[in-house]
Amino acid sequence: MSHQIRPATEADLEFIMALEKLSFGRDSWSKPTMRAELLAPHTFYLVAYLDEKIVGYAGLSKVKSASSADIQTIAVDESLRRRGIGHELMEKLIAQAIQLGASELYLEVREDKTAPQKLYESLGFVVIDRREKYYQPDGVAALVMRLALSVQGLQEPVVLGIETSCDETGIGIVRGTTLLANVISSSMDQHARFGGVVPEIAARAHLEALEATLQKALHDAGLSINEIDAVAVTNGPGLAGALMVGVGAAKALAVAIDKPIYAVNHLVAHVAVDVLERGRLETPTVALLVSGGHTSLLLVRDLLNDVELLGETIDDAAGEAFDKIARVLGLSYPGGPEIDRVSKEGDPKAVRFPRGLTLPKDQDKHRYNFSFSGLKTAVARHVELAESKGEKVFVPDIAASFREAVVDVLVTKAINACLDNNVPRLILGGGVVANARLREVAAARCQEAGIELRIPAFSLCTDNGAMIASLAAQKIMAGEAPSELGFGVYSTLAI
């Protein structure tokens, strides 16, 4: 007699758990976890049975608002493997994912399990990522595999994103989760003689750069403007005048080509770039966003529906602090790269500068908030005191010690946010991510804490249009309605 397959029920729990323990040993789910999986509204579980005995099971998860689905688990009685049971279970889960409107299907498999890898490859799955020491206590890596689904009537939208929140004019184009173009025109040189971004100059620079940047993006993507399905634009937070330029241009473009428009939160969009590199965003995740205008910690449970601001700077952003200290040390603008450069020759332990909002008294109210104003003042006074005594100021030591203080605070608070909220991953975003010491310390501390660190390509870390388009594409594929044309700009737009 051949096997048969039917939907799993709670009555199957004991039989499933017996097979679970035989198949996965120490990696087995607990009985409460398995029961919750079987009964969850967003899961679909099947059992295979032979002579009324359950000989296999498999489960799928598909959240209604998501464009992707996940294979949660699959197991077949060891004595009955290689008889097509696993293959049929997988085919039925794939069909169910398509029926539920998923355009992508994901799964994770132990790197040392070649048999299931071959099964998944035969069905069209491809490896897109590798997670070191994912399965504990064995320390075995996990392979992340992805299957693109052919869904009747479902197409990945081509979205053009416009970003003008500060001093960079960004135009990005994506198709679903695929990056087609990412063009950035920076007005940084125009601000250099002022030692910081001048809002009026930034707004005028956006006006001058938009058309050429748009044409370059369309050329890079190999598309005409009429092939764009939707327009997206940053409407906050950022410099009000700069935002107005981008929003005005986006609205005019959307009306001209008769396409929907989506207003996008700049900070959340920084997290959405992970979708362009990995196909989807693993949640929950903590995001540390560090730039000239923002220093923020976000807890992302769902990219579209559940992003919580854990903390932010209460005075200077980290990037601003770098620029101001660079001036104190006689270095040029922008300060971040300059301090990074000279710090290579300095001793980060030469001066113990203060770490803002890290004392025990700060933990209740400001555990996840940042403050760099006191650090900036401490560095300036240290330099002034040395000069008043006629002592030589060794710039590399001061720069390295200052950088160490900033990095220590950023990474410590980000790690705390992950541990406090039981989140196993951290994403970095923003222009300050270019800082070599920040990446180095974050990598070491995350590895020590067992946290997966994700750092996008630098072109996707700085302000860019691709991140705006990426978030809008996720909104479209989740069925969200476009924005009304009357939306405004908000320089302090909340999460």
C-alpha positions as CSV (number, residue, x, y, z in Angstrom):
1,M,0.0,0.0,0.0
2,S,1.3,3.5,-0.9
3,H,1.4,6.4,1.6
4,Q,-1.3,9.1,1.7
5,I,-1.1,12.7,2.8
6,R,-3.6,14.8,4.6
7,P,-3.7,18.1,6.7
8,A,-2.3,17.6,10.2
9,T,-4.5,18.0,13.3
10,E,-3.8,18.5,17.0
11,A,-4.7,14.8,17.4
12,D,-1.5,14.0,15.5
13,L,0.7,15.8,18.0
14,E,2.0,12.7,19.9
15,F,2.9,10.8,16.7
16,I,4.6,13.9,15.2
17,M,6.6,14.4,18.4
18,A,7.8,10.8,18.4
19,L,9.1,11.2,14.8
20,E,10.5,14.7,15.6
21,K,12.7,13.3,18.4
22,L,13.9,10.4,16.2
23,S,14.7,12.7,13.3
24,F,16.3,15.7,15.0
25,G,17.5,14.6,18.4
26,R,18.9,17.6,20.3
27,D,17.5,20.0,17.6
28,S,14.0,18.8,18.2
29,W,11.2,21.3,19.0
30,S,9.4,21.0,22.3
31,K,5.9,19.7,22.5
32,P,4.4,23.1,23.3
33,T,6.2,24.7,20.4
34,M,5.0,22.0,18.0
35,R,1.5,22.3,19.2
36,A,1.6,26.1,18.8
37,E,2.8,25.5,15.2
38,L,0.0,23.1,14.4
39,L,-2.7,25.5,15.7
40,A,-1.3,28.9,14.5
41,P,-3.5,30.7,12.0
42,H,-0.6,31.4,9.6
43,T,0.8,27.8,9.3
44,F,-0.2,24.8,7.1
45,Y,1.0,21.4,8.3
46,L,0.7,18.0,6.5
47,V,1.2,14.4,7.7
48,A,2.0,11.4,5.5
49,Y,0.6,8.1,6.8
50,L,1.0,4.4,5.8
51,D,-1.3,1.7,7.3
52,E,-2.7,4.5,9.6
53,K,0.8,5.2,11.0
54,I,2.3,8.7,10.6
55,V,5.5,8.3,8.7
56,G,6.2,11.9,7.8
57,Y,5.2,15.5,8.3
58,A,6.0,19.0,7.0
59,G,5.0,22.5,7.8
60,L,4.7,25.9,6.0
61,S,4.4,29.4,7.5
62,K,2.9,32.2,5.5
63,V,1.9,35.5,7.2
64,K,-0.9,37.2,5.4
65,S,0.9,40.5,4.8
66,A,4.1,38.9,3.6
67,S,5.1,38.1,0.0
68,S,7.2,35.1,1.1
69,A,6.6,31.9,2.9
70,D,8.9,29.5,5.0
71,I,9.2,25.8,5.2
72,Q,9.2,25.4,9.0
73,T,10.1,21.7,9.2
74,I,10.0,18.4,7.4
75,A,10.8,14.8,8.5
76,V,10.3,11.3,7.2
77,D,10.6,8.0,9.0
78,E,14.2,6.9,8.4
79,S,13.1,3.4,7.3
80,L,10.9,4.9,4.6
81,R,13.2,7.5,3.1
82,R,14.0,7.7,-0.6
83,R,10.5,6.5,-1.5
84,G,9.3,10.0,-2.6
85,I,7.4,10.9,0.7
86,G,9.5,13.9,1.4
87,H,9.4,15.0,-2.2
88,E,5.6,14.8,-2.3
89,L,5.3,16.7,1.0
90,M,7.5,19.5,-0.3
91,E,5.5,19.7,-3.6
92,K,2.3,20.1,-1.7
93,L,3.8,22.8,0.6
94,I,5.1,24.6,-2.5
95,A,1.6,24.4,-4.1
96,Q,0.1,25.8,-0.9
97,A,2.5,28.7,-0.8
98,I,1.6,29.6,-4.3
99,Q,-2.1,29.4,-3.5
100,L,-1.5,31.8,-0.6
101,G,0.1,34.3,-2.9
102,A,3.8,33.8,-1.9
103,S,6.3,34.8,-4.5
104,E,9.3,33.3,-2.7
105,L,9.8,30.3,-0.4
106,Y,12.6,29.9,2.1
107,L,14.1,27.2,4.3
108,E,17.1,26.5,6.5
109,V,19.1,23.2,6.5
110,R,22.1,21.9,8.4
111,E,25.2,22.2,6.3
112,D,26.2,18.6,7.2
113,K,22.9,17.1,5.9
114,T,23.5,16.5,2.2
115,A,20.4,14.3,1.6
116,P,17.8,17.0,2.3
117,Q,19.9,19.5,0.5
118,K,19.7,17.4,-2.7
119,L,16.0,17.1,-2.2
120,Y,15.6,20.8,-2.0
121,E,17.9,21.4,-5.0
122,S,15.8,19.0,-7.1
123,L,12.8,21.2,-6.4
124,G,14.6,24.4,-7.5
125,F,15.9,25.8,-4.2
126,V,19.2,27.6,-4.3
127,V,21.6,28.5,-1.5
128,I,21.6,32.3,-0.8
129,D,23.2,32.5,2.6
130,R,25.2,30.7,5.2
131,R,24.9,31.2,8.9
132,E,27.9,30.2,11.0
133,K,27.4,28.0,14.1
134,Y,23.6,28.3,13.8
135,Y,22.8,24.8,15.1
136,Q,24.0,24.5,18.7
137,P,25.6,22.9,20.6
138,D,27.1,21.2,17.5
139,G,28.3,24.5,16.1
140,V,27.1,23.5,12.6
141,A,26.3,26.2,10.0
142,A,22.9,26.6,8.5
143,L,22.4,27.0,4.7
144,V,19.5,29.4,3.8
145,M,17.8,28.3,0.6
146,R,15.3,30.1,-1.6
147,L,12.8,29.1,-4.3
148,A,11.3,31.7,-6.6
149,L,7.7,30.8,-7.1
150,S,5.7,31.3,-10.3
151,V,2.4,32.8,-9.2
152,Q,-0.4,33.3,-11.6
153,G,-1.2,37.0,-11.9
154,L,1.5,38.1,-9.4
155,Q,4.3,40.2,-10.7
156,E,7.1,41.9,-8.8
157,P,6.5,45.7,-9.1
158,V,9.1,47.9,-10.7
159,V,9.5,50.8,-8.2
160,L,11.5,54.0,-8.6
161,G,12.6,55.5,-5.3
162,I,13.6,59.1,-4.6
163,E,15.7,60.1,-1.6
164,T,16.5,63.7,-0.7
165,S,16.5,63.9,3.1
166,C,19.9,65.4,3.5
167,D,22.8,66.2,1.2
168,E,22.6,63.2,-1.2
169,T,20.2,63.0,-4.2
170,G,19.4,59.3,-4.5
171,I,17.4,57.5,-7.2
172,G,17.0,53.8,-7.0
173,I,15.0,51.3,-9.0
174,V,14.1,47.8,-7.9
175,R,12.0,45.0,-9.3
176,G,10.4,43.3,-6.2
177,T,13.5,42.3,-4.2
178,T,16.0,42.8,-7.1
179,L,18.2,45.9,-7.3
180,L,18.2,47.3,-10.8
181,A,19.8,50.7,-10.3
182,N,21.2,52.8,-7.4
183,V,22.5,56.3,-8.4
184,I,23.7,58.9,-5.9
185,S,24.7,62.5,-6.4
186,S,26.3,64.1,-3.4
187,S,26.5,67.8,-2.6
188,M,29.1,67.2,0.1
189,D,31.8,69.2,-1.5
190,Q,29.5,72.3,-1.5
191,H,29.1,72.0,2.3
192,A,32.8,71.4,3.0
193,R,33.8,75.1,3.5
194,F,31.0,75.5,6.1
195,G,32.0,72.4,8.1
196,G,28.5,70.8,7.9
197,V,25.4,70.6,5.8
198,V,23.7,73.9,5.0
199,P,20.0,73.1,4.4
200,E,19.5,75.8,1.7
201,I,22.5,74.6,-0.3
202,A,21.3,71.0,0.0
203,A,17.8,71.8,-1.3
204,R,19.2,73.7,-4.3
205,A,21.7,70.9,-5.0
206,H,18.8,68.4,-5.1
207,L,16.9,70.6,-7.7
208,E,20.0,70.7,-9.9
209,A,20.8,67.0,-9.6
210,L,17.4,65.3,-9.8
211,E,16.9,65.1,-13.6
212,A,20.4,63.9,-14.4
213,T,20.3,61.3,-11.5
214,L,16.9,60.1,-12.7
215,Q,18.1,59.6,-16.3
216,K,21.2,57.8,-15.1
217,A,19.2,55.4,-13.0
218,L,16.8,54.6,-15.8
219,H,19.8,54.0,-18.1
220,D,21.4,51.7,-15.6
221,A,18.2,49.8,-15.1
222,G,17.6,49.5,-18.9
223,L,14.1,50.9,-18.5
224,S,12.0,53.7,-19.8
225,I,10.0,55.9,-17.4
226,N,6.8,54.3,-18.7
227,E,8.0,50.8,-17.4
228,I,7.9,52.0,-13.8
229,D,5.0,50.6,-11.9
230,A,5.1,53.0,-8.9
231,V,7.0,55.9,-7.5
232,A,8.3,56.1,-3.9
233,V,9.8,59.0,-2.0
234,T,11.1,59.9,1.4
235,N,8.8,62.2,3.3
236,G,10.7,62.2,6.6
237,P,12.6,62.5,8.8
238,G,15.2,64.9,7.3
239,L,15.8,68.5,6.3
240,A,12.4,70.0,5.5
241,G,13.6,72.0,2.4
242,A,15.4,69.0,1.0
243,L,12.5,66.7,1.6
244,M,10.2,69.1,-0.2
245,V,12.3,69.0,-3.3
246,G,12.1,65.2,-3.5
247,V,8.4,64.9,-2.6
248,G,7.5,67.6,-5.1
249,A,9.4,65.8,-7.9
250,A,8.0,62.4,-7.0
251,K,4.4,63.7,-7.0
252,A,4.9,65.4,-10.4
253,L,6.5,62.3,-11.8
254,A,3.7,60.0,-10.5
255,V,1.0,62.3,-12.0
256,A,2.9,62.6,-15.3
257,I,3.2,58.8,-15.8
258,D,-0.1,58.1,-14.1
259,K,1.4,55.7,-11.5
260,P,0.7,55.3,-7.7
261,I,3.0,57.0,-5.2
262,Y,4.2,55.7,-1.8
263,A,5.5,58.0,1.0
264,V,8.3,56.2,2.9
265,N,9.9,56.6,6.3
266,H,13.6,57.2,5.8
267,L,14.7,55.3,8.9
268,V,12.6,52.1,8.2
269,A,13.9,52.2,4.6
270,H,17.5,51.8,5.9
271,V,16.4,48.4,7.3
272,A,14.7,47.4,4.0
273,V,18.0,47.3,2.1
274,D,18.6,43.9,3.7
275,V,15.8,42.6,1.4
276,L,17.8,43.6,-1.6
277,E,20.8,41.6,-0.5
278,R,19.1,38.5,1.0
279,G,15.7,38.4,-0.6
280,R,13.8,39.0,2.6
281,L,14.3,40.4,6.1
282,E,14.7,38.0,8.9
283,T,12.7,39.1,11.9
284,P,12.9,40.0,14.7
285,T,16.0,42.1,14.2
286,V,17.6,45.1,15.9
287,A,18.8,47.9,13.6
288,L,21.5,50.4,14.6
289,L,21.2,53.4,12.2
290,V,24.2,55.9,12.4
291,S,24.6,58.9,10.2
292,G,25.2,62.6,10.2
293,G,21.6,63.3,11.2
294,H,20.4,60.2,13.0
295,T,21.6,57.8,15.6
296,S,18.7,55.4,16.3
297,L,18.0,51.9,17.6
298,L,15.0,50.1,16.1
299,L,13.4,46.8,17.1
300,V,11.9,45.3,13.9
301,R,9.3,42.6,14.5
302,D,7.7,43.1,11.1
303,L,9.1,45.5,8.4
304,L,5.8,46.9,7.4
305,N,3.7,46.6,10.5
306,D,5.8,46.5,13.7
307,V,8.9,48.7,13.9
308,E,9.6,50.1,17.4
309,L,12.0,53.0,18.1
310,L,13.9,51.8,21.1
311,G,16.1,54.8,21.5
312,E,17.8,57.7,19.7
313,T,20.2,60.6,20.2
314,I,19.0,63.3,22.6
315,D,21.5,65.8,21.2
316,D,24.2,65.4,18.5
317,A,24.0,62.4,16.2
318,A,27.2,60.4,15.9
319,G,28.0,61.8,12.5
320,E,27.7,65.3,13.7
321,A,30.0,64.6,16.6
322,F,32.6,63.3,14.2
323,D,32.3,66.5,12.1
324,K,32.6,68.8,15.1
325,I,35.6,67.0,16.6
326,A,37.3,66.9,13.2
327,R,37.2,70.8,13.2
328,V,38.6,70.8,16.8
329,L,41.5,68.7,15.6
330,G,42.1,70.7,12.4
331,L,40.8,68.0,10.1
332,S,38.7,68.6,7.0
333,Y,35.0,67.8,6.4
334,P,33.4,65.3,6.5
335,G,34.9,64.4,9.8
336,G,34.1,60.7,9.9
337,P,36.5,59.5,7.1
338,E,39.2,62.0,8.3
339,I,39.1,60.7,11.9
340,D,39.1,57.2,10.7
341,R,42.2,57.9,8.6
342,V,44.3,59.5,11.3
343,S,43.2,57.1,14.0
344,K,45.2,54.4,12.3
345,E,48.3,56.0,13.8
346,G,46.8,56.6,17.2
347,D,46.3,54.8,20.5
348,P,42.6,54.3,21.3
349,K,43.4,54.0,25.0
350,A,45.5,57.2,25.2
351,V,42.6,59.2,26.7
352,R,39.6,57.7,28.5
353,F,36.8,60.0,27.2
354,P,33.3,59.7,28.7
355,R,30.7,57.3,27.4
356,G,27.4,59.2,27.4
357,L,24.3,57.7,29.0
358,T,26.0,54.5,30.1
359,L,26.2,55.0,33.8
360,P,23.9,52.9,36.1
361,K,21.7,56.0,36.8
362,D,21.0,56.3,33.1
363,Q,19.7,52.8,32.5
364,D,16.1,53.3,33.5
365,K,15.4,56.3,31.2
366,H,18.2,56.2,28.7
367,R,19.3,52.6,28.3
368,Y,18.9,52.8,24.5
369,N,19.3,56.6,24.0
370,F,22.5,58.3,22.9
371,S,24.3,61.5,23.8
372,F,27.5,62.7,22.2
373,S,27.4,66.3,23.4
374,G,29.3,65.6,26.6
375,L,31.9,63.6,24.7
376,K,32.4,66.4,22.2
377,T,32.9,68.9,25.0
378,A,35.4,66.6,26.8
379,V,37.5,66.3,23.7
380,A,37.5,70.0,23.1
381,R,38.5,70.8,26.7
382,H,41.2,68.2,26.6
383,V,42.7,69.9,23.5
384,E,42.3,73.4,24.9
385,L,43.9,72.4,28.2
386,A,46.9,70.8,26.5
387,E,47.4,73.9,24.2
388,S,47.1,76.3,27.2
389,K,50.0,74.4,28.9
390,G,52.1,74.5,25.7
391,E,51.9,70.8,25.3
392,K,51.9,69.2,21.9
393,V,48.6,67.7,20.9
394,F,49.1,64.3,19.2
395,V,46.0,64.3,16.9
396,P,46.0,60.6,16.1
397,D,45.8,59.7,19.8
398,I,42.9,62.1,20.4
399,A,41.1,61.0,17.3
400,A,41.5,57.3,18.1
401,S,40.4,57.8,21.7
402,F,37.3,59.8,20.6
403,R,36.4,57.2,18.0
404,E,36.8,54.4,20.5
405,A,34.3,56.2,22.9
406,V,31.7,56.6,20.1
407,V,32.0,53.1,18.9
408,D,31.9,51.6,22.4
409,V,28.6,53.4,23.2
410,L,27.1,52.5,19.8
411,V,27.9,48.8,20.0
412,T,27.2,48.4,23.7
413,K,23.7,49.8,23.4
414,A,23.0,47.8,20.2
415,I,24.2,44.5,21.8
416,N,22.1,45.3,24.9
417,A,19.0,45.9,22.8
418,C,19.5,42.5,21.1
419,L,20.1,40.6,24.4
420,D,17.3,42.4,26.3
421,N,14.8,41.6,23.6
422,N,16.1,38.1,22.8
423,V,16.8,39.1,19.2
424,P,19.6,37.0,17.5
425,R,20.6,39.5,14.8
426,L,21.8,43.1,14.3
427,I,21.7,45.2,11.2
428,L,23.9,48.3,10.8
429,G,22.9,51.2,8.5
430,G,23.8,54.8,7.8
431,G,26.9,56.5,6.5
432,V,28.9,56.1,9.7
433,V,29.0,52.4,9.1
434,A,31.9,53.2,6.8
435,N,33.9,53.6,10.0
436,A,36.4,50.7,10.1
437,R,36.5,50.6,13.9
438,L,32.7,50.4,14.2
439,R,32.6,47.4,11.9
440,E,35.5,45.7,13.6
441,V,34.1,46.1,17.1
442,A,30.6,45.2,16.1
443,A,31.8,42.0,14.5
444,A,33.8,41.0,17.5
445,R,31.2,41.8,20.1
446,C,28.4,40.2,18.1
447,Q,30.4,37.0,17.6
448,E,31.1,36.9,21.4
449,A,27.4,37.4,22.2
450,G,26.2,34.9,19.6
451,I,24.4,37.6,17.5
452,E,24.3,37.5,13.7
453,L,25.7,40.8,12.3
454,R,24.5,42.1,9.0
455,I,26.3,45.0,7.3
456,P,24.9,45.9,3.8
457,A,27.2,47.0,1.0
458,F,28.3,50.6,1.7
459,S,26.4,51.9,-1.3
460,L,23.2,50.7,0.4
461,C,24.2,52.0,3.9
462,T,24.4,55.7,3.0
463,D,21.2,57.5,2.1
464,N,20.0,56.2,-1.3
465,G,17.0,55.8,-3.4
466,A,17.2,52.0,-3.6
467,M,16.2,51.6,0.0
468,I,13.2,53.8,-0.5
469,A,12.1,51.8,-3.5
470,S,12.8,48.5,-1.6
471,L,10.4,49.4,1.2
472,A,7.7,50.6,-1.2
473,A,8.0,47.4,-3.2
474,Q,7.4,45.4,0.0
475,K,4.3,47.5,0.7
476,I,3.0,46.9,-2.8
477,M,3.5,43.2,-2.7
478,A,1.8,43.1,0.7
479,G,-1.3,44.8,-0.8
480,E,-0.9,48.1,0.9
481,A,-2.8,51.0,-0.8
482,P,-0.7,53.9,-2.2
483,S,-0.4,57.3,-0.5
484,E,-2.8,60.1,-1.3
485,L,-1.2,62.9,-3.3
486,G,-1.8,65.3,-0.5
487,F,0.8,63.9,1.9
488,G,3.3,66.3,3.3
489,V,6.9,66.3,4.5
490,Y,7.8,65.8,8.2
491,S,11.4,66.7,9.3
492,T,10.8,64.7,12.6
493,L,8.6,61.9,11.2
494,A,8.1,59.2,13.8
495,I,8.6,55.5,13.2
